[in-house]
Amino acid sequence: MLPGKKKTGRPRAIGPAELATLRRLVDDGVSVTEAARTLKIGRSTAYAALARR
């Protein structure tokens, strides 16, 4: 981050650990919907996180 700049905007809904868990669940054959429910995040959040690879 550049000096003198403030971090603005909404923080990410899931961190790196949750993202790794989400990817592992999906790679193991769990549907994105079920993985999102397991992690207690929204389905659209899960799809957005997976698209950010």
Residue pairs with C-beta under 8 A, 6 or more apart in sequence:
1 7
13 41
13 42
13 45
13 49
14 22
14 39
14 41
14 45
14 49
18 39
18 41
19 49
21 39
22 35
22 36
22 39
22 41
22 46
22 49
22 50
23 50
25 34
25 35
25 38
25 39
26 32
26 35
26 50
30 38
32 43
32 46
32 47
32 50
33 43
33 46
35 46
36 42
36 43
36 45
36 46
39 46
